Amino acid sequence: MIFELFNYWIVILLMMTGFYIVMAHSNLIKKVIGLNIFQTAVFVLYISIGHVKGGATPILAEGVETYANPLPHVLILTAIVVGIATTSLALALIVRIRESYGTIEENEIQEQDLA
């Protein structure tokens, strides 16, 4: 039973790890890494949901009755591209924040804004 749901246990572990990193650390780079781990968990979840036992590649062939749905995999490919773009944008913004404030620690940035 546990091994049948192994993918979902991995999803839960990755989601909680990513969420913990985002909430527990004030370093902006660590927050971006935590968001990427959380995003990877969502990818694994969608791919796991899209899997069909005994499903063949969605190419018409004789003798094949059950096909796997390619839509979740296509959506994940698109999400990976969007994830890379948002990660690169976040890192570029962190570089600019470092240039402006001299730090990438969220607490120190807030202290400088309040002063």
DSSP file (Angstrom, degrees, kcal/mol; ACC not computed):
  #  RESIDUE AA STRUCTURE BP1 BP2  ACC     N-H-->O    O-->H-N    N-H-->O    O-->H-N    TCO  KAPPA ALPHA  PHI   PSI    X-CA   Y-CA   Z-CA
    1    1 A M     >        0   0    0      0, 0.0     4,-1.1     0, 0.0     3,-0.1   0.000 360.0 360.0 360.0 -46.9    0.0    0.0    0.0
    2    2 A I  T  4  +     0   0    0      1,-0.2     3,-0.4     2,-0.2     7,-0.2   0.898 360.0  50.2 -66.6 -39.0    2.7    2.5    0.9
    3    3 A F  T >4 S+     0   0    0      1,-0.2     3,-0.9     2,-0.2    -1,-0.2   0.753 103.6  59.8 -73.6 -22.4    4.8    1.7   -2.1
    4    4 A E  T 34 S+     0   0    0      1,-0.2     3,-0.3    -3,-0.1    -1,-0.2   0.817 111.8  40.4 -70.2 -29.4    1.8    2.1   -4.4
    5    5 A L  T 3X S+     0   0    0     -4,-1.1     4,-1.8    -3,-0.4     3,-0.5   0.072  78.9 120.8-104.6  22.5    1.5    5.7   -3.2
    6    6 A F  H <> S+     0   0    0     -3,-0.9     4,-2.2     1,-0.2     5,-0.2   0.873  71.3  55.3 -56.7 -41.8    5.3    6.4   -3.2
    7    7 A N  H  > S+     0   0    0     -3,-0.3     4,-2.2     1,-0.2    -1,-0.2   0.890 107.6  49.5 -59.7 -39.6    5.0    9.3   -5.6
    8    8 A Y  H  > S+     0   0    0     -3,-0.5     4,-2.4     2,-0.2    -1,-0.2   0.844 107.9  52.9 -72.6 -32.7    2.5   11.0   -3.4
    9    9 A W  H  X S+     0   0    0     -4,-1.8     4,-2.5     2,-0.2    -1,-0.2   0.894 109.7  49.7 -65.2 -39.2    4.7   10.6   -0.3
   10   10 A I  H  X S+     0   0    0     -4,-2.2     4,-2.8     2,-0.2     5,-0.2   0.911 109.4  52.0 -63.9 -41.6    7.5   12.2   -2.3
   11   11 A V  H  X S+     0   0    0     -4,-2.2     4,-2.8     2,-0.2     5,-0.2   0.934 110.9  47.0 -59.6 -46.8    5.1   15.1   -3.3
   12   12 A I  H  X S+     0   0    0     -4,-2.4     4,-2.5     1,-0.2     5,-0.2   0.923 113.0  49.1 -62.2 -44.2    4.2   15.7    0.3
   13   13 A L  H  X S+     0   0    0     -4,-2.5     4,-2.2     1,-0.2    -2,-0.2   0.926 114.0  45.0 -61.4 -46.0    7.8   15.6    1.4
   14   14 A L  H  X S+     0   0    0     -4,-2.8     4,-2.8     2,-0.2     5,-0.2   0.908 113.5  50.2 -65.6 -42.0    8.9   18.0   -1.3
   15   15 A M  H  X S+     0   0    0     -4,-2.8     4,-2.6    -5,-0.2     5,-0.2   0.933 113.2  44.7 -62.8 -45.8    6.0   20.4   -0.7
   16   16 A M  H  X S+     0   0    0     -4,-2.5     4,-2.4    -5,-0.2    -1,-0.2   0.875 113.7  50.8 -68.0 -36.3    6.6   20.5    3.0
   17   17 A T  H  X S+     0   0    0     -4,-2.2     4,-2.3    -5,-0.2    -2,-0.2   0.947 113.5  44.4 -64.6 -48.2   10.4   21.0    2.5
   18   18 A G  H  X S+     0   0    0     -4,-2.8     4,-2.1     1,-0.2    -2,-0.2   0.903 114.3  49.5 -62.0 -42.4    9.9   23.8    0.1
   19   19 A F  H  X S+     0   0    0     -4,-2.6     4,-2.2    -5,-0.2    -1,-0.2   0.901 110.8  50.2 -64.6 -41.3    7.2   25.5    2.2
   20   20 A Y  H  X S+     0   0    0     -4,-2.4     4,-2.9     1,-0.2     5,-0.3   0.919 109.6  50.7 -62.8 -44.0    9.5   25.2    5.3
   21   21 A I  H  X S+     0   0    0     -4,-2.3     4,-1.5     1,-0.2    -1,-0.2   0.911 111.6  48.0 -61.7 -41.9   12.4   26.8    3.5
   22   22 A V  H  < S+     0   0    0     -4,-2.1    -1,-0.2     1,-0.2    -2,-0.2   0.906 119.4  38.4 -65.3 -41.3   10.2   29.7    2.3
   23   23 A M  H  < S+     0   0    0     -4,-2.2    -2,-0.2    -5,-0.2    -1,-0.2   0.835 118.5  45.3 -80.4 -33.0    8.8   30.3    5.7
   24   24 A A  H  < S+     0   0    0     -4,-2.9     2,-0.3    -5,-0.2    -3,-0.2   0.741 102.3  65.5 -88.4 -24.2   11.9   29.7    7.9
   25   25 A H     <  -     0   0    0     -4,-1.5    80,-0.0    -5,-0.3     0, 0.0  -0.770  52.0-165.1-107.1 145.3   14.6   31.6    6.1
   26   26 A S        +     0   0    0     -2,-0.3    80,-3.0     4,-0.0     2,-0.4   0.487  61.0 107.1-101.3  -5.3   14.9   35.3    5.5
   27   27 A N  B  >  -A  105   0A   0     78,-0.2     4,-1.8     1,-0.1    78,-0.2  -0.607  65.9-144.8 -74.4 127.6   17.6   34.9    2.8
   28   28 A L  H  > S+     0   0    0     76,-2.4     4,-2.0    -2,-0.4     5,-0.1   0.848  97.5  54.2 -66.8 -34.7   16.0   35.7   -0.5
   29   29 A I  H  > S+     0   0    0      1,-0.2     4,-2.2     2,-0.2    -1,-0.2   0.919 108.4  49.9 -63.9 -42.6   18.1   33.2   -2.5
   30   30 A K  H  > S+     0   0    0      1,-0.2     4,-2.5     2,-0.2    -2,-0.2   0.862 107.9  54.2 -64.4 -35.3   16.9   30.5   -0.1
   31   31 A K  H  X S+     0   0    0     -4,-1.8     4,-2.3     2,-0.2    -1,-0.2   0.906 108.1  48.9 -64.4 -40.9   13.3   31.6   -0.6
   32   32 A V  H  X S+     0   0    0     -4,-2.0     4,-2.0     2,-0.2    -2,-0.2   0.904 111.2  49.9 -65.0 -40.5   13.7   31.2   -4.3
   33   33 A I  H  X S+     0   0    0     -4,-2.2     4,-2.2     2,-0.2    -2,-0.2   0.914 109.9  51.3 -63.7 -42.1   15.2   27.7   -3.9
   34   34 A G  H  X S+     0   0    0     -4,-2.5     4,-2.4     1,-0.2    -2,-0.2   0.897 109.1  50.4 -61.3 -40.9   12.3   26.8   -1.6
   35   35 A L  H  X S+     0   0    0     -4,-2.3     4,-2.4     1,-0.2    -1,-0.2   0.873 109.2  51.7 -64.7 -36.5    9.8   27.9   -4.2
   36   36 A N  H  X S+     0   0    0     -4,-2.0     4,-2.1     2,-0.2    -2,-0.2   0.885 109.3  49.4 -67.4 -38.0   11.6   25.9   -6.8
   37   37 A I  H  X S+     0   0    0     -4,-2.2     4,-1.7     2,-0.2    -2,-0.2   0.922 112.0  48.5 -65.2 -43.2   11.4   22.8   -4.6
   38   38 A F  H  X S+     0   0    0     -4,-2.4     4,-1.7     1,-0.2    -2,-0.2   0.907 110.6  51.5 -61.1 -41.9    7.7   23.4   -4.0
   39   39 A Q  H  X S+     0   0    0     -4,-2.4     4,-2.0     1,-0.2    -1,-0.2   0.880 106.0  54.4 -63.6 -38.9    7.2   23.8   -7.7
   40   40 A T  H  X S+     0   0    0     -4,-2.1     4,-2.5     1,-0.2    -1,-0.2   0.875 104.5  55.4 -62.5 -37.2    9.0   20.5   -8.4
   41   41 A A  H  X S+     0   0    0     -4,-1.7     4,-2.3     1,-0.2    -1,-0.2   0.899 106.5  50.1 -62.0 -40.4    6.5   18.9   -6.0
   42   42 A V  H  X S+     0   0    0     -4,-1.7     4,-2.5     2,-0.2    -1,-0.2   0.898 109.3  52.2 -65.2 -39.4    3.6   20.2   -8.1
   43   43 A F  H  X S+     0   0    0     -4,-2.0     4,-2.4     1,-0.2     5,-0.2   0.942 110.3  47.2 -60.3 -47.7    5.3   18.9  -11.2
   44   44 A V  H  X S+     0   0    0     -4,-2.5     4,-2.4     1,-0.2    -1,-0.2   0.885 110.9  53.3 -62.4 -38.6    5.6   15.4   -9.7
   45   45 A L  H  X S+     0   0    0     -4,-2.3     4,-2.4     2,-0.2    -2,-0.2   0.943 110.6  45.3 -61.9 -48.8    2.0   15.5   -8.5
   46   46 A Y  H  X S+     0   0    0     -4,-2.5     4,-2.0     1,-0.2    -2,-0.2   0.899 113.8  48.9 -64.1 -40.4    0.7   16.4  -12.0
   47   47 A I  H  X S+     0   0    0     -4,-2.4     4,-0.6    -5,-0.2    -1,-0.2   0.895 111.7  50.0 -66.7 -38.2    2.8   13.7  -13.7
   48   48 A S  H >< S+     0   0    0     -4,-2.4     3,-0.8    -5,-0.2    -2,-0.2   0.900 111.2  48.2 -65.9 -40.4    1.7   11.1  -11.1
   49   49 A I  H 3< S+     0   0    0     -4,-2.4    -1,-0.2     1,-0.2    -2,-0.2   0.865 108.9  54.8 -66.9 -35.1   -2.0   12.0  -11.6
   50   50 A G  H 3< S+     0   0    0     -4,-2.0    19,-0.5    -5,-0.2     2,-0.2   0.581  84.1 106.9 -76.5  -9.3   -1.5   11.8  -15.4
   51   51 A H    <<  -     0   0    0     -3,-0.8     2,-0.5    -4,-0.6    -3,-0.0  -0.522  52.8-163.0 -74.7 135.2   -0.1    8.3  -15.3
   52   52 A V    >   -     0   0    0     -2,-0.2     3,-2.1     3,-0.1     2,-0.2  -0.980  22.0-123.2-119.0 122.1   -2.5    5.5  -16.5
   53   53 A K  T 3  S+     0   0    0     -2,-0.5     3,-0.1     1,-0.3    -2,-0.0  -0.461  98.8   5.4 -65.0 127.2   -1.7    1.9  -15.6
   54   54 A G  T 3  S+     0   0    0      1,-0.3    -1,-0.3    -2,-0.2    12,-0.3   0.498  97.3 145.1  78.5   2.8   -1.4   -0.1  -18.8
   55   55 A G    <   -     0   0    0     -3,-2.1    12,-0.3    12,-0.1    -1,-0.3  -0.537  36.6-148.0 -78.6 138.4   -1.8    3.1  -20.9
   56   56 A A  B     -b   67   0B   0     10,-2.5    12,-2.7    -2,-0.2    -1,-0.1  -0.505  35.3 -75.1 -98.0 169.2    0.1    3.3  -24.1
   57   57 A T        -     0   0    0     10,-0.2     2,-3.5    -2,-0.2    -1,-0.1  -0.404  56.1-105.0 -59.6 138.4    1.6    6.2  -25.9
   58   58 A P  S    S+     0   0    0      0, 0.0     2,-0.4     0, 0.0    -1,-0.1  -0.240  82.8 119.1 -73.0  61.4   -1.2    8.2  -27.5
   59   59 A I  S    S-     0   0    0     -2,-3.5     2,-0.1     2,-0.0    -2,-0.0  -0.996  73.3-109.2-122.8 127.7   -0.4    7.0  -31.0
   60   60 A L        +     0   0    0     -2,-0.4     2,-0.3     7,-0.0    -3,-0.0  -0.344  53.0 155.7 -61.6 126.2   -3.1    5.0  -32.8
   61   61 A A    >   -     0   0    0      3,-0.2     3,-1.2    -2,-0.1     2,-0.2  -0.983  46.2 -93.8-148.4 155.4   -2.1    1.4  -33.1
   62   62 A E  T 3  S+     0   0    0     -2,-0.3     3,-0.1     1,-0.2     0, 0.0  -0.479 106.3  17.6 -73.0 140.0   -3.8   -1.9  -33.6
   63   63 A G  T 3  S+     0   0    0      1,-0.2     2,-0.6    -2,-0.2    -1,-0.2   0.397  93.1 117.7  84.1  -3.1   -4.6   -3.8  -30.4
   64   64 A V    <   +     0   0    0     -3,-1.2    -3,-0.2     1,-0.1    -1,-0.2  -0.872  25.8 161.3-101.4 123.8   -4.2   -0.8  -28.1
   65   65 A E        +     0   0    0     -2,-0.6     2,-0.5     1,-0.2    -1,-0.1   0.691  59.1  60.1-110.6 -27.6   -7.3    0.2  -26.2
   66   66 A T        -     0   0    0    -12,-0.3   -10,-2.5   -14,-0.0     2,-0.3  -0.909  62.8-175.3-111.8 125.0   -6.0    2.2  -23.3
   67   67 A Y  B     -b   56   0B   0     -2,-0.5     2,-0.3   -12,-0.3   -10,-0.2  -0.879  24.7-120.7-116.6 149.0   -4.0    5.4  -23.9
   68   68 A A        -     0   0    0    -12,-2.7   -17,-0.1    -2,-0.3   -18,-0.1  -0.647  32.5-113.8 -82.9 144.0   -2.3    7.7  -21.5
   69   69 A N        -     0   0    0    -19,-0.5     4,-0.4    -2,-0.3    -1,-0.0  -0.687  23.2-164.2 -79.9 120.6   -3.5   11.3  -21.5
   70   70 A P  S  > S+     0   0    0      0, 0.0     4,-2.1     0, 0.0     3,-0.2   0.617  70.1  88.1 -80.9 -10.5   -0.6   13.6  -22.8
   71   71 A L  H  > S+     0   0    0      1,-0.2     4,-2.6     2,-0.2     5,-0.2   0.899  84.6  50.4 -59.4 -46.6   -2.2   16.8  -21.5
   72   72 A P  H  > S+     0   0    0      0, 0.0     4,-2.0     0, 0.0    -1,-0.2   0.895 111.9  49.3 -59.7 -36.9   -0.7   16.7  -18.0
   73   73 A H  H  > S+     0   0    0     -4,-0.4     4,-2.0    -3,-0.2    -2,-0.2   0.884 111.0  49.0 -69.0 -38.1    2.8   16.2  -19.5
   74   74 A V  H  X S+     0   0    0     -4,-2.1     4,-2.0     2,-0.2    -1,-0.2   0.908 110.7  51.1 -66.6 -41.8    2.4   19.0  -21.9
   75   75 A L  H  X S+     0   0    0     -4,-2.6     4,-2.5     1,-0.2    -2,-0.2   0.889 109.3  50.9 -62.3 -38.6    1.2   21.3  -19.2
   76   76 A I  H  X S+     0   0    0     -4,-2.0     4,-2.6     2,-0.2    -1,-0.2   0.891 106.5  54.0 -68.4 -38.8    4.2   20.4  -17.1
   77   77 A L  H  X S+     0   0    0     -4,-2.0     4,-1.7     1,-0.2    -1,-0.2   0.921 111.7  45.6 -59.5 -42.0    6.6   21.1  -19.9
   78   78 A T  H  X S+     0   0    0     -4,-2.0     4,-2.3     1,-0.2    -2,-0.2   0.907 111.8  51.9 -65.5 -41.5    5.0   24.6  -20.2
   79   79 A A  H  X S+     0   0    0     -4,-2.5     4,-2.7     1,-0.2    -2,-0.2   0.855 105.9  54.9 -65.2 -34.9    5.2   25.0  -16.4
   80   80 A I  H  X S+     0   0    0     -4,-2.6     4,-2.3     2,-0.2    -1,-0.2   0.921 109.1  47.5 -63.2 -43.5    8.9   24.1  -16.4
   81   81 A V  H  X S+     0   0    0     -4,-1.7     4,-2.0     2,-0.2    -2,-0.2   0.924 114.1  46.4 -63.8 -44.4    9.6   26.9  -19.0
   82   82 A V  H  X S+     0   0    0     -4,-2.3     4,-2.6     1,-0.2     5,-0.2   0.891 111.1  53.6 -64.7 -39.0    7.6   29.4  -17.0
   83   83 A G  H  X S+     0   0    0     -4,-2.7     4,-2.3     1,-0.2    -2,-0.2   0.896 108.0  49.1 -62.6 -41.2    9.3   28.3  -13.8
   84   84 A I  H  X S+     0   0    0     -4,-2.3     4,-2.4     2,-0.2    -1,-0.2   0.909 112.1  49.3 -64.5 -41.3   12.7   28.8  -15.3
   85   85 A A  H  X S+     0   0    0     -4,-2.0     4,-2.1     2,-0.2    -2,-0.2   0.923 113.0  45.5 -65.1 -44.1   11.7   32.3  -16.5
   86   86 A T  H  X S+     0   0    0     -4,-2.6     4,-2.6     2,-0.2    -1,-0.2   0.868 112.3  52.1 -69.5 -34.6   10.3   33.3  -13.1
   87   87 A T  H  X S+     0   0    0     -4,-2.3     4,-2.5    -5,-0.2    -2,-0.2   0.927 110.5  47.5 -64.9 -43.7   13.4   31.9  -11.3
   88   88 A S  H  X S+     0   0    0     -4,-2.4     4,-2.1     2,-0.2    -2,-0.2   0.887 112.9  49.2 -65.8 -37.1   15.7   33.9  -13.5
   89   89 A L  H  X S+     0   0    0     -4,-2.1     4,-2.4     2,-0.2    -2,-0.2   0.920 111.0  49.9 -65.3 -43.4   13.6   37.0  -13.0
   90   90 A A  H  X S+     0   0    0     -4,-2.6     4,-2.2     1,-0.2    -2,-0.2   0.911 111.4  48.4 -61.9 -42.7   13.6   36.5   -9.2
   91   91 A L  H  X S+     0   0    0     -4,-2.5     4,-2.0     2,-0.2    -1,-0.2   0.879 110.4  51.6 -66.5 -36.9   17.4   36.1   -9.2
   92   92 A A  H  X S+     0   0    0     -4,-2.1     4,-1.9     2,-0.2    -2,-0.2   0.900 110.5  48.8 -65.2 -39.7   17.8   39.2  -11.3
   93   93 A L  H  X S+     0   0    0     -4,-2.4     4,-2.6     1,-0.2    -2,-0.2   0.878 108.3  54.0 -66.4 -37.0   15.7   41.2   -8.9
   94   94 A I  H  X S+     0   0    0     -4,-2.2     4,-2.5     2,-0.2    -1,-0.2   0.889 106.3  52.6 -64.2 -38.1   17.7   39.8   -6.0
   95   95 A V  H  X S+     0   0    0     -4,-2.0     4,-2.0     2,-0.2    -1,-0.2   0.925 111.1  46.6 -61.8 -43.5   20.9   41.1   -7.7
   96   96 A R  H  X S+     0   0    0     -4,-1.9     4,-2.0     2,-0.2    -2,-0.2   0.885 111.2  51.7 -66.9 -37.8   19.3   44.5   -8.0
   97   97 A I  H  X>S+     0   0    0     -4,-2.6     4,-3.2     2,-0.2     5,-0.5   0.908 108.8  51.5 -63.3 -41.3   18.1   44.4   -4.3
   98   98 A R  H  X5S+     0   0    0     -4,-2.5     4,-1.7     1,-0.2    -2,-0.2   0.886 109.9  49.5 -62.6 -39.3   21.7   43.5   -3.3
   99   99 A E  H  <5S+     0   0    0     -4,-2.0    -1,-0.2    -5,-0.2    -2,-0.2   0.880 117.7  40.0 -67.3 -36.9   23.0   46.5   -5.2
  100  100 A S  H  <5S+     0   0    0     -4,-2.0    -2,-0.2    -5,-0.1    -3,-0.2   0.904 131.1  22.6 -79.5 -43.0   20.5   48.8   -3.6
  101  101 A Y  H  <5S-     0   0    0     -4,-3.2    -3,-0.2     2,-0.3    -2,-0.2   0.637  92.5-127.6-103.1 -17.4   20.5   47.6    0.0
  102  102 A G  S  <<S+     0   0    0     -4,-1.7     2,-0.3    -5,-0.5    -4,-0.2   0.578  82.5  64.8  79.6   8.6   23.8   45.8    0.3
  103  103 A T        -     0   0    0     -6,-0.4    -2,-0.3     2,-0.0    -1,-0.2  -0.978  61.2-151.4-154.4 161.7   22.1   42.7    1.6
  104  104 A I        +     0   0    0     -2,-0.3   -76,-2.4    -3,-0.1     2,-0.5   0.148  63.5 114.4-121.9  16.2   19.7   39.9    0.6
  105  105 A E  B  >  -A   27   0A   0    -78,-0.2     4,-1.9     1,-0.1   -78,-0.2  -0.787  61.6-145.1 -88.1 125.2   18.4   39.2    4.1
  106  106 A E  H  > S+     0   0    0    -80,-3.0     4,-2.3    -2,-0.5     5,-0.2   0.868  96.6  54.2 -59.8 -40.1   14.7   40.2    4.3
  107  107 A N  H  > S+     0   0    0      1,-0.2     4,-2.1     2,-0.2    -1,-0.2   0.922 109.5  46.8 -61.8 -45.3   15.0   41.4    7.9
  108  108 A E  H  > S+     0   0    0      1,-0.2     4,-2.0     2,-0.2    -1,-0.2   0.851 110.6  52.8 -67.7 -34.6   17.8   43.8    7.1
  109  109 A I  H  X S+     0   0    0     -4,-1.9     4,-1.9     2,-0.2    -1,-0.2   0.922 110.1  48.0 -65.9 -43.7   16.0   45.1    4.1
  110  110 A Q  H  X S+     0   0    0     -4,-2.3     4,-2.0     1,-0.2    -2,-0.2   0.887 110.1  52.6 -64.8 -38.6   12.9   45.8    6.1
  111  111 A E  H  X S+     0   0    0     -4,-2.1     4,-1.4     1,-0.2    -1,-0.2   0.902 109.5  49.2 -63.0 -40.4   15.0   47.6    8.8
  112  112 A Q  H  < S+     0   0    0     -4,-2.0    -1,-0.2     1,-0.2    -2,-0.2   0.870 110.4  50.7 -68.1 -35.7   16.5   49.8    6.2
  113  113 A D  H  < S+     0   0    0     -4,-1.9    -1,-0.2     1,-0.2    -2,-0.2   0.860 111.6  47.5 -69.1 -34.8   13.1   50.7    4.8
  114  114 A L  H  <        0   0    0     -4,-2.0    -1,-0.2     1,-0.2    -2,-0.2   0.737 360.0 360.0 -78.8 -21.9   11.7   51.6    8.2
  115  115 A A     <        0   0    0     -4,-1.4    -1,-0.2    -5,-0.2    -2,-0.2   0.471 360.0 360.0 -81.4 360.0   14.7   53.8    9.1
